[in-house]
């Protein structure tokens, strides 16, 4: 019976541990959104959504949607009667790729320019899902180059005042790149609404590089877009945009409290003995987390030695980088230790300060008491005998 109970207990513990991590394991985490690319009219367009915790793109279900003339249509398994379909050529083959994280639109027409496309990633049981950023479908003139491949992060998080770099990785996809002298140029924008339609050029003097350093002096949510120009021999051949990069700047970490969780091992000292902080443990609370410190993290402390004061109590203040804590120690007045040093052990004998040599051993009091009792008994006995003899007379 005991074995059965033990097995059941182990199973319950395993289930409890795995249940706590299942949420983090199951929720899709978008790593790369579909980009805001400009395609040549009549050419084929494609959009891709990548999930960080699904590198093989086989763990989740990918469902694509298109917003056309302010109406949302399900693009995955689309209907030929959907209005947006008339603005492309489905006869060439159109829809999701083999694993679903890529959606192809064949023969795009100018009428599809300005429509939006996005992807919803779901677990097979539809319990958890994540939605990608909305990409704007842009259609250019037929002879323009195909858009460059653009890779930017979905979201970046930092603390207030941190140095952060937003990086836009882009590669030319047109043919004869080296022969045509293809070159890419970068322009950075911010958008208060988080939508491409509301972008405002960032002008700080050095925003024509693939790396942009945003201002993180104020906490909040910020949105940035990188525009990528493709030029051949100085002639603009394509101009596309990255997806919107979300920058989350959290409040600067500040200490909200500090307290002692474990006092030092040694709390009683002889006069003049050095303070020993071994065993001290402290917990620091911040607006984000808990930090645990010990005596190895101490920056300074005072006093360095225990000097006897009236009452026998001395306050020790310990300073850490995060703040100060204080506690009281008992200091015993001991004349024998005035020459310096101490063993660090708890003093013996009278707490008032007398040494072991000056105190009277306990057994002296016992022997004296026993002798007193014997004397009293002898006096009583002798007195009784004397009275008995007087009666006989």
Long-range contacts (C-beta under 8 A, 24 or more apart in sequence): 23-128, 25-53, 26-123, 26-127, 26-128, 27-128, 27-130, 28-53, 28-54, 28-60, 28-121, 28-122, 28-123, 28-128, 28-129, 28-130, 29-53, 29-130, 30-121, 30-130, 30-131, 30-132, 30-133, 30-154, 30-155, 31-153, 31-154, 32-151, 32-152, 32-153, 32-154, 32-243, 33-132, 33-133, 33-135, 33-154, 33-243, 33-244, 34-103, 34-117, 34-118, 34-119, 34-132, 34-133, 34-135, 34-243, 35-135, 35-147, 35-150, 35-152, 35-240, 35-241, 35-242, 35-243, 36-135, 36-136, 36-138, 36-196, 36-225, 36-240, 36-241, 36-242, 36-243, 37-135, 37-138, 37-147, 37-150, 37-240, 37-241, 38-138, 38-139, 38-140, 38-144, 38-147, 38-238, 38-239, 38-240, 39-108, 39-137, 39-138, 39-139, 39-140, 39-146, 39-147, 40-139, 40-140, 40-141, 40-142, 40-143, 40-144, 40-145, 40-146, 41-108, 41-109, 41-110, 41-139, 41-140, 41-141, 41-142, 42-107, 42-108, 42-109, 42-142, 43-107, 43-108, 43-142, 43-146, 44-92, 44-104, 44-105, 44-106, 44-107, 44-108, 45-104, 45-105, 45-108, 45-137, 46-102, 46-103, 46-104, 46-105, 47-102, 47-103, 47-105, 47-117, 47-119, 47-135, 48-101, 48-102, 48-103, 49-101, 49-102, 49-119, 49-121, 49-132, 50-101, 51-101, 51-121, 51-130, 54-121, 56-99, 57-99, 57-100, 57-101, 58-99, 60-121, 60-122, 60-123, 60-124, 61-100, 61-121, 61-122, 61-123, 61-124, 62-96, 62-99, 62-100, 62-101, 62-119, 62-120, 62-121, 63-100, 63-119, 63-120, 63-121, 63-122, 64-96, 64-103, 64-117, 64-118, 64-119, 65-117, 65-118, 65-119, 65-120, 66-115, 66-116, 66-117, 66-137, 67-115, 67-116, 67-117, 67-118, 67-134, 68-112, 68-115, 69-115, 75-103, 75-117, 76-100, 76-103, 84-112, 84-115, 86-111, 87-111, 87-112, 87-115, 88-112, 105-137, 108-137, 108-139, 109-139, 110-139, 112-137, 112-139, 113-137, 113-138, 113-139, 114-138, 133-243, 133-244, 134-195, 135-243, 136-196, 136-197, 136-241, 138-240, 140-238, 144-237, 144-238, 145-172, 145-173, 145-174, 145-182, 145-230, 145-232, 145-237, 145-238, 146-173, 146-174, 146-238, 147-173, 147-228, 147-230, 147-238, 147-240, 148-172, 148-173, 148-184, 148-228, 148-230, 148-238, 148-240, 149-173, 150-226, 150-228, 150-240, 150-241, 150-242, 150-243, 152-226, 152-242, 152-243, 152-245, 153-245, 154-243, 154-245, 154-246, 155-245, 155-246, 155-247, 155-248, 156-245, 156-246, 156-247, 156-248, 157-247, 157-248, 157-250, 158-216, 158-247, 158-248, 158-249, 158-250, 159-216, 159-249, 159-250, 159-251, 159-252, 159-253, 160-216, 160-217, 160-218, 160-219, 160-249, 160-250, 160-251, 160-252, 161-216, 161-217, 161-252, 162-216, 162-249, 163-213, 163-216, 164-213, 164-214, 164-216, 164-247, 165-211, 165-212, 165-213, 166-211, 166-212, 166-213, 166-214, 166-224, 166-226, 166-245, 166-247, 167-210, 167-211, 167-212, 168-210, 168-211, 168-212, 168-226, 168-228, 168-242, 169-210, 170-210, 170-228, 172-230, 174-230, 174-232, 174-237, 174-238, 180-232, 180-233, 181-232, 181-233, 182-230, 182-231, 182-232, 182-237, 183-230, 183-231, 183-232, 184-228, 184-229, 184-230, 184-231, 185-228, 185-229, 185-231, 186-210, 186-226, 186-227, 186-228, 186-229, 187-226, 187-227, 187-229, 188-212, 188-224, 188-225, 188-226, 188-227, 189-224, 189-225, 189-226, 189-227, 189-241, 190-222, 190-223, 190-224, 190-225, 191-223, 191-224, 191-225, 191-244, 192-223, 193-223, 194-223, 194-244, 194-246, 195-244, 196-225, 196-241, 196-244, 199-225, 199-241, 214-247, 216-247, 216-249, 218-249, 219-249, 219-250, 219-251, 219-252, 220-249, 221-246, 221-247, 221-248, 221-249, 222-246, 222-247, 222-248, 222-249, 223-247, 250-288, 251-287, 253-286, 253-287, 253-288, 253-289, 254-286, 254-287, 255-284, 255-285, 255-286, 255-322, 255-323, 256-285, 256-286, 256-287, 257-284, 257-285, 258-282, 258-283, 258-284, 258-285, 258-320, 258-322, 258-323, 258-324, 258-325, 259-283, 259-325, 260-325, 260-327, 261-292, 263-327, 264-295, 264-327, 266-329, 266-344, 267-329, 267-330, 268-329, 268-330, 268-331, 268-332, 268-346, 268-347, 269-306, 269-314, 269-329, 269-330, 269-331, 269-332, 269-342, 270-306, 270-331, 270-332, 270-334, 270-337, 270-342, 270-347, 271-306, 271-307, 271-308, 271-331, 271-332, 271-333, 271-334, 271-337, 271-338, 272-305, 272-306, 272-307, 272-308, 272-337, 272-338, 272-340, 272-341, 272-342, 273-305, 273-306, 273-337, 273-341, 273-342, 273-344, 274-304, 274-305, 274-306, 274-342, 275-301, 275-303, 275-304, 275-305, 275-306, 275-316, 275-329, 276-344, 277-301, 277-318, 280-318, 282-318, 282-320, 282-325, 284-320, 284-322, 284-323, 291-322, 293-320, 293-322, 297-321, 306-331, 307-331, 308-332, 308-333
